[in-house]
């Protein structure tokens, strides 16, 4: 039993990411204010980005740059010693997409507020149905 607890404690960062994801998902599903939904979406996206970056990290790993030995001799490349850069590169793209999504969502929220004078989902729906 202590082996399971030790494994859970050793992977504490994954539990933090899961908690952040659940907080973001909870905010997106249960909140009725559009700004709170947008903040929940942003928390959810950030948790996923942190999760993927942590997957790409490796203790004792080095950057994947191969240097050739002097004299024309080269040594065999062992991939286990190198950090995989792909998750980090993909998450840079995800950060750009998250910022763009946040900007578009906030711009839409401003337009909705200007039109309906509220950001509460229930009031907006009742005004749409009443129009």
DOTORVO-80840 format. One record per residue: residue number from 1; residue in three letters; x, y, z of N, C-alpha, C in turn. Coordinates in steps of 0.2 Angstrom, whole numbers, plus 5000, padded with zeros to 4 digits. Layout:
% DOTORVO-80840
+------+------+------+------+------+-------+-------+-------+------+------+------+
! resi ! resn ! n.c1 ! n.c2 ! n.c3 ! ca.c1 ! ca.c2 ! ca.c3 ! c.c1 ! c.c2 ! c.c3 !
+------+------+------+------+------+-------+-------+-------+------+------+------+
!  NUM !  ALA !    X !    Y !    Z !     X !     Y !     Z !    X !    Y !    Z !
...
+------+------+------+------+------+-------+-------+-------+------+------+------+
//
This chain:
% DOTORVO-80840
+------+------+------+------+------+-------+-------+-------+------+------+------+
! resi ! resn ! n.c1 ! n.c2 ! n.c3 ! ca.c1 ! ca.c2 ! ca.c3 ! c.c1 ! c.c2 ! c.c3 !
+------+------+------+------+------+-------+-------+-------+------+------+------+
!    1 !  UNK ! 5004 ! 4994 ! 5000 !  5000 !  5000 !  5000 ! 5004 ! 5006 ! 5000 !
!    2 !  UNK ! 5010 ! 5006 ! 5004 !  5014 !  5012 !  5004 ! 5017 ! 5014 ! 4997 !
!    3 !  UNK ! 5018 ! 5008 ! 4993 !  5021 !  5009 !  4986 ! 5016 ! 5014 ! 4982 !
!    4 !  UNK ! 5010 ! 5012 ! 4983 !  5005 !  5016 !  4979 ! 5005 ! 5024 ! 4981 !
!    5 !  UNK ! 5005 ! 5025 ! 4988 !  5005 !  5031 !  4991 ! 5011 ! 5035 ! 4988 !
!    6 !  UNK ! 5017 ! 5032 ! 4988 !  5023 !  5035 !  4986 ! 5023 ! 5037 ! 4979 !
!    7 !  UNK ! 5020 ! 5032 ! 4975 !  5019 !  5034 !  4968 ! 5015 ! 5040 ! 4967 !
!    8 !  UNK ! 5009 ! 5040 ! 4970 !  5005 !  5046 !  4970 ! 5008 ! 5052 ! 4972 !
!    9 !  UNK ! 5012 ! 5052 ! 4978 !  5015 !  5058 !  4980 ! 5021 ! 5060 ! 4975 !
!   10 !  UNK ! 5024 ! 5055 ! 4972 !  5030 !  5057 !  4967 ! 5027 ! 5060 ! 4961 !
!   11 !  UNK ! 5021 ! 5059 ! 4959 !  5018 !  5062 !  4953 ! 5013 ! 5068 ! 4955 !
!   12 !  UNK ! 5015 ! 5072 ! 4961 !  5010 !  5077 !  4963 ! 5009 ! 5082 ! 4958 !
!   13 !  UNK ! 5013 ! 5084 ! 4953 !  5012 !  5089 !  4948 ! 5006 ! 5087 ! 4944 !
!   14 !  UNK ! 5005 ! 5080 ! 4942 !  5000 !  5078 !  4938 ! 4993 ! 5079 ! 4942 !
!   15 !  UNK ! 4993 ! 5078 ! 4948 !  4987 !  5079 !  4952 ! 4985 ! 5087 ! 4952 !
!   16 !  UNK ! 4990 ! 5091 ! 4953 !  4989 !  5098 !  4952 ! 4986 ! 5100 ! 4946 !
!   17 !  UNK ! 4988 ! 5097 ! 4940 !  4985 !  5099 !  4934 ! 4978 ! 5096 ! 4933 !
!   18 !  UNK ! 4977 ! 5090 ! 4936 !  4970 !  5087 !  4936 ! 4966 ! 5092 ! 4940 !
!   19 !  UNK ! 4968 ! 5094 ! 4945 !  4964 !  5099 !  4949 ! 4962 ! 5106 ! 4945 !
!   20 !  UNK ! 4967 ! 5108 ! 4942 !  4966 !  5114 !  4938 ! 4961 ! 5113 ! 4932 !
!   21 !  UNK ! 4962 ! 5107 ! 4929 !  4957 !  5106 !  4924 ! 4950 ! 5105 ! 4926 !
!   22 !  UNK ! 4949 ! 5102 ! 4932 !  4943 !  5101 !  4935 ! 4940 ! 5108 ! 4937 !
!   23 !  UNK ! 4944 ! 5112 ! 4940 !  4942 !  5119 !  4941 ! 4939 ! 5123 ! 4935 !
!   24 !  UNK ! 4943 ! 5123 ! 4930 !  4941 !  5126 !  4923 ! 4935 ! 5123 ! 4920 !
!   25 !  UNK ! 4935 ! 5116 ! 4920 !  4929 !  5113 !  4918 ! 4923 ! 5115 ! 4922 !
!   26 !  UNK ! 4923 ! 5115 ! 4928 !  4918 !  5117 !  4933 ! 4915 ! 5124 ! 4931 !
!   27 !  UNK ! 4920 ! 5128 ! 4930 !  4918 !  5135 !  4929 ! 4915 ! 5136 ! 4922 !
!   28 !  UNK ! 4917 ! 5132 ! 4917 !  4914 !  5132 !  4911 ! 4907 ! 5130 ! 4911 !
!   29 !  UNK ! 4906 ! 5124 ! 4915 !  4899 !  5121 !  4915 ! 4894 ! 5124 ! 4919 !
!   30 !  UNK ! 4896 ! 5126 ! 4925 !  4891 !  5129 !  4930 ! 4890 ! 5136 ! 4930 !
!   31 !  UNK ! 4895 ! 5140 ! 4929 !  4894 !  5147 !  4929 ! 4890 ! 5150 ! 4924 !
!   32 !  UNK ! 4886 ! 5155 ! 4925 !  4881 !  5158 !  4921 ! 4884 ! 5165 ! 4918 !
!   33 !  UNK ! 4889 ! 5168 ! 4921 !  4892 !  5174 !  4918 ! 4897 ! 5172 ! 4913 !
!   34 !  UNK ! 4897 ! 5175 ! 4907 !  4901 !  5174 !  4902 ! 4909 ! 5175 ! 4903 !
!   35 !  UNK ! 4910 ! 5180 ! 4907 !  4917 !  5181 !  4909 ! 4920 ! 5176 ! 4913 !
!   36 !  UNK ! 4916 ! 5173 ! 4918 !  4918 !  5168 !  4922 ! 4919 ! 5161 ! 4918 !
!   37 !  UNK ! 4915 ! 5160 ! 4913 !  4916 !  5155 !  4908 ! 4922 ! 5155 ! 4904 !
!   38 !  UNK ! 4924 ! 5161 ! 4902 !  4930 !  5163 !  4898 ! 4936 ! 5161 ! 4903 !
!   39 !  UNK ! 4936 ! 5164 ! 4909 !  4941 !  5162 !  4914 ! 4942 ! 5155 ! 4915 !
!   40 !  UNK ! 4937 ! 5151 ! 4916 !  4937 !  5144 !  4916 ! 4940 ! 5141 ! 4910 !
!   41 !  UNK ! 4938 ! 5143 ! 4904 !  4941 !  5140 !  4898 ! 4949 ! 5141 ! 4898 !
!   42 !  UNK ! 4951 ! 5147 ! 4900 !  4958 !  5149 !  4901 ! 4962 ! 5145 ! 4906 !
!   43 !  UNK ! 4959 ! 5144 ! 4912 !  4962 !  5139 !  4917 ! 4963 ! 5132 ! 4914 !
!   44 !  UNK ! 4958 ! 5130 ! 4911 !  4958 !  5123 !  4908 ! 4963 ! 5123 ! 4903 !
!   45 !  UNK ! 4964 ! 5127 ! 4898 !  4969 !  5127 !  4893 ! 4976 ! 5128 ! 4896 !
!   46 !  UNK ! 4977 ! 5132 ! 4901 !  4983 !  5132 !  4905 ! 4985 ! 5126 ! 4908 !
!   47 !  UNK ! 4981 ! 5122 ! 4911 !  4982 !  5116 !  4914 ! 4984 ! 5111 ! 4909 !
!   48 !  UNK ! 4981 ! 5111 ! 4903 !  4983 !  5106 !  4898 ! 4990 ! 5108 ! 4896 !
!   49 !  UNK ! 4992 ! 5114 ! 4895 !  4998 !  5116 !  4893 ! 5004 ! 5114 ! 4898 !
!   50 !  UNK ! 5002 ! 5115 ! 4904 !  5007 !  5113 !  4909 ! 5008 ! 5106 ! 4910 !
!   51 !  UNK ! 5003 ! 5102 ! 4908 !  5003 !  5095 !  4908 ! 5008 ! 5092 ! 4903 !
!   52 !  UNK ! 5007 ! 5095 ! 4897 !  5011 !  5093 !  4891 ! 5019 ! 5095 ! 4892 !
!   53 !  UNK ! 5020 ! 5101 ! 4895 !  5026 !  5103 !  4896 ! 5030 ! 5099 ! 4901 !
!   54 !  UNK ! 5026 ! 5097 ! 4906 !  5029 !  5092 !  4911 ! 5031 ! 5085 ! 4909 !
!   55 !  UNK ! 5027 ! 5083 ! 4904 !  5028 !  5077 !  4901 ! 5035 ! 5077 ! 4897 !
!   56 !  UNK ! 5036 ! 5083 ! 4894 !  5042 !  5083 !  4890 ! 5048 ! 5084 ! 4894 !
!   57 !  UNK ! 5048 ! 5085 ! 4900 !  5054 !  5086 !  4905 ! 5057 ! 5080 ! 4907 !
!   58 !  UNK ! 5063 ! 5080 ! 4908 !  5067 !  5073 !  4910 ! 5073 ! 5075 ! 4914 !
!   59 !  UNK ! 5073 ! 5072 ! 4920 !  5079 !  5073 !  4924 ! 5085 ! 5070 ! 4921 !
!   60 !  UNK ! 5090 ! 5074 ! 4921 !  5097 !  5072 !  4919 ! 5097 ! 5072 ! 4911 !
!   61 !  UNK ! 5092 ! 5074 ! 4908 !  5092 !  5075 !  4901 ! 5096 ! 5081 ! 4898 !
!   62 !  UNK ! 5098 ! 5081 ! 4892 !  5101 !  5086 !  4889 ! 5098 ! 5088 ! 4883 !
!   63 !  UNK ! 5099 ! 5094 ! 4880 !  5096 !  5096 !  4874 ! 5098 ! 5092 ! 4868 !
!   64 !  UNK ! 5094 ! 5091 ! 4863 !  5095 !  5087 !  4858 ! 5100 ! 5090 ! 4852 !
!   65 !  UNK ! 5106 ! 5092 ! 4854 !  5110 !  5094 !  4849 ! 5116 ! 5089 ! 4849 !
!   66 !  UNK ! 5118 ! 5087 ! 4843 !  5123 !  5081 !  4843 ! 5129 ! 5085 ! 4840 !
!   67 !  UNK ! 5134 ! 5084 ! 4844 !  5141 !  5087 !  4842 ! 5145 ! 5081 ! 4840 !
!   68 !  UNK ! 5149 ! 5083 ! 4834 !  5153 !  5078 !  4831 ! 5160 ! 5078 ! 4835 !
!   69 !  UNK ! 5163 ! 5073 ! 4836 !  5169 !  5072 !  4839 ! 5175 ! 5075 ! 4834 !
!   70 !  UNK ! 5180 ! 5077 ! 4837 !  5186 !  5079 !  4833 ! 5189 ! 5073 ! 4830 !
!   71 !  UNK ! 5192 ! 5075 ! 4824 !  5196 !  5069 !  4820 ! 5191 ! 5065 ! 4816 !
!   72 !  UNK ! 5185 ! 5067 ! 4815 !  5180 !  5064 !  4811 ! 5177 ! 5058 ! 4814 !
!   73 !  UNK ! 5178 ! 5056 ! 4821 !  5175 !  5051 !  4824 ! 5169 ! 5053 ! 4827 !
!   74 !  UNK ! 5164 ! 5049 ! 4827 !  5157 !  5051 !  4830 ! 5155 ! 5046 ! 4835 !
!   75 !  UNK ! 5152 ! 5047 ! 4840 !  5149 !  5042 !  4844 ! 5142 ! 5040 ! 4843 !
!   76 !  UNK ! 5140 ! 5035 ! 4845 !  5133 !  5033 !  4844 ! 5128 ! 5037 ! 4848 !
!   77 !  UNK ! 5123 ! 5039 ! 4845 !  5118 !  5043 !  4848 ! 5113 ! 5039 ! 4852 !
!   78 !  UNK ! 5112 ! 5040 ! 4859 !  5108 !  5037 !  4863 ! 5102 ! 5042 ! 4865 !
!   79 !  UNK ! 5096 ! 5040 ! 4862 !  5090 !  5045 !  4863 ! 5088 ! 5046 ! 4870 !
!   80 !  UNK ! 5090 ! 5041 ! 4874 !  5087 !  5041 !  4881 ! 5090 ! 5047 ! 4885 !
!   81 !  UNK ! 5096 ! 5049 ! 4883 !  5099 !  5055 !  4886 ! 5097 ! 5062 ! 4884 !
!   82 !  UNK ! 5092 ! 5062 ! 4879 !  5090 !  5068 !  4876 ! 5083 ! 5070 ! 4878 !
!   83 !  UNK ! 5081 ! 5076 ! 4879 !  5075 !  5078 !  4880 ! 5071 ! 5079 ! 4874 !
!   84 !  UNK ! 5065 ! 5077 ! 4873 !  5061 !  5077 !  4867 ! 5058 ! 5084 ! 4867 !
!   85 !  UNK ! 5060 ! 5088 ! 4862 !  5058 !  5095 !  4861 ! 5051 ! 5096 ! 4858 !
!   86 !  UNK ! 5048 ! 5090 ! 4855 !  5041 !  5091 !  4852 ! 5036 ! 5093 ! 4857 !
!   87 !  UNK ! 5035 ! 5091 ! 4863 !  5030 !  5093 !  4867 ! 5030 ! 5101 ! 4868 !
!   88 !  UNK ! 5037 ! 5103 ! 4869 !  5038 !  5110 !  4871 ! 5036 ! 5115 ! 4865 !
!   89 !  UNK ! 5038 ! 5112 ! 4859 !  5036 !  5116 !  4853 ! 5029 ! 5116 ! 4851 !
!   90 !  UNK ! 5026 ! 5111 ! 4852 !  5018 !  5111 !  4851 ! 5015 ! 5115 ! 4856 !
!   91 !  UNK ! 5017 ! 5115 ! 4862 !  5014 !  5120 !  4868 ! 5015 ! 5127 ! 4866 !
!   92 !  UNK ! 5021 ! 5129 ! 4863 !  5022 !  5136 !  4861 ! 5016 ! 5138 ! 4856 !
!   93 !  UNK ! 5014 ! 5133 ! 4851 !  5009 !  5134 !  4847 ! 5002 ! 5135 ! 4851 !
!   94 !  UNK ! 5001 ! 5130 ! 4856 !  4995 !  5130 !  4860 ! 4994 ! 5137 ! 4864 !
!   95 !  UNK ! 5000 ! 5139 ! 4866 !  5000 !  5146 !  4870 ! 4997 ! 5151 ! 4865 !
!   96 !  UNK ! 5000 ! 5151 ! 4859 !  4997 !  5156 !  4854 ! 4990 ! 5156 ! 4853 !
!   97 !  UNK ! 4988 ! 5149 ! 4852 !  4981 !  5148 !  4851 ! 4977 ! 5150 ! 4857 !
!   98 !  UNK ! 4979 ! 5149 ! 4863 !  4975 !  5150 !  4869 ! 4975 ! 5158 ! 4870 !
!   99 !  UNK ! 4980 ! 5162 ! 4868 !  4979 !  5169 !  4868 ! 4975 ! 5172 ! 4863 !
!  100 !  UNK ! 4975 ! 5169 ! 4857 !  4970 !  5171 !  4852 ! 4963 ! 5169 ! 4854 !
!  101 !  UNK ! 4962 ! 5164 ! 4856 !  4955 !  5162 !  4859 ! 4953 ! 5166 ! 4864 !
!  102 !  UNK ! 4957 ! 5168 ! 4869 !  4955 !  5172 !  4874 ! 4953 ! 5179 ! 4872 !
!  103 !  UNK ! 4957 ! 5182 ! 4867 !  4956 !  5188 !  4864 ! 4949 ! 5188 ! 4860 !
!  104 !  UNK ! 4948 ! 5183 ! 4856 !  4941 !  5183 !  4853 ! 4936 ! 5182 ! 4857 !
!  105 !  UNK ! 4936 ! 5178 ! 4862 !  4931 !  5177 !  4867 ! 4929 ! 5184 ! 4871 !
!  106 !  UNK ! 4934 ! 5187 ! 4873 !  4933 !  5193 !  4877 ! 4930 ! 5199 ! 4872 !
!  107 !  UNK ! 4932 ! 5199 ! 4866 !  4929 !  5203 !  4861 ! 4922 ! 5202 ! 4860 !
!  108 !  UNK ! 4920 ! 5195 ! 4859 !  4913 !  5193 !  4859 ! 4909 ! 5195 ! 4865 !
!  109 !  UNK ! 4912 ! 5194 ! 4871 !  4909 !  5196 !  4877 ! 4908 ! 5204 ! 4877 !
!  110 !  UNK ! 4912 ! 5208 ! 4875 !  4911 !  5215 !  4874 ! 4905 ! 5217 ! 4870 !
!  111 !  UNK ! 4905 ! 5213 ! 4864 !  4900 !  5214 !  4859 ! 4893 ! 5212 ! 4862 !
!  112 !  UNK ! 4893 ! 5207 ! 4865 !  4887 !  5204 !  4868 ! 4884 ! 5209 ! 4874 !
!  113 !  UNK ! 4889 ! 5212 ! 4878 !  4887 !  5217 !  4883 ! 4884 ! 5223 ! 4880 !
!  114 !  UNK ! 4888 ! 5225 ! 4875 !  4885 !  5231 !  4871 ! 4878 ! 5230 ! 4869 !
!  115 !  UNK ! 4877 ! 5225 ! 4866 !  4870 !  5223 !  4863 ! 4865 ! 5222 ! 4869 !
!  116 !  UNK ! 4866 ! 5218 ! 4874 !  4861 !  5216 !  4879 ! 4862 ! 5219 ! 4886 !
!  117 !  UNK ! 4867 ! 5223 ! 4887 !  4869 !  5226 !  4893 ! 4869 ! 5221 ! 4899 !
!  118 !  UNK ! 4871 ! 5215 ! 4898 !  4872 !  5210 !  4903 ! 4877 ! 5205 ! 4900 !
!  119 !  UNK ! 4880 ! 5201 ! 4905 !  4884 !  5196 !  4903 ! 4882 ! 5189 ! 4906 !
!  120 !  UNK ! 4876 ! 5189 ! 4909 !  4873 !  5184 !  4912 ! 4869 ! 5180 ! 4907 !
!  121 !  UNK ! 4871 ! 5173 ! 4906 !  4868 !  5169 !  4901 ! 4861 ! 5169 ! 4901 !
!  122 !  UNK ! 4858 ! 5168 ! 4907 !  4850 !  5167 !  4907 ! 4847 ! 5173 ! 4905 !
!  123 !  UNK ! 4849 ! 5179 ! 4907 !  4846 !  5186 !  4904 ! 4847 ! 5187 ! 4897 !
!  124 !  UNK ! 4853 ! 5185 ! 4894 !  4854 !  5185 !  4887 ! 4849 ! 5181 ! 4883 !
!  125 !  UNK ! 4848 ! 5175 ! 4886 !  4844 !  5170 !  4882 ! 4836 ! 5172 ! 4883 !
!  126 !  UNK ! 4834 ! 5175 ! 4888 !  4827 !  5178 !  4889 ! 4826 ! 5184 ! 4885 !
!  127 !  UNK ! 4831 ! 5188 ! 4884 !  4831 !  5194 !  4879 ! 4830 ! 5192 ! 4872 !
!  128 !  UNK ! 4834 ! 5186 ! 4870 !  4834 !  5184 !  4863 ! 4827 ! 5181 ! 4862 !
!  129 !  UNK ! 4825 ! 5177 ! 4866 !  4818 !  5174 !  4865 ! 4812 ! 5179 ! 4865 !
!  130 !  UNK ! 4813 ! 5184 ! 4869 !  4808 !  5190 !  4870 ! 4808 ! 5194 ! 4864 !
!  131 !  UNK ! 4814 ! 5195 ! 4860 !  4814 !  5199 !  4855 ! 4810 ! 5197 ! 4849 !
+------+------+------+------+------+-------+-------+-------+------+------+------+
//
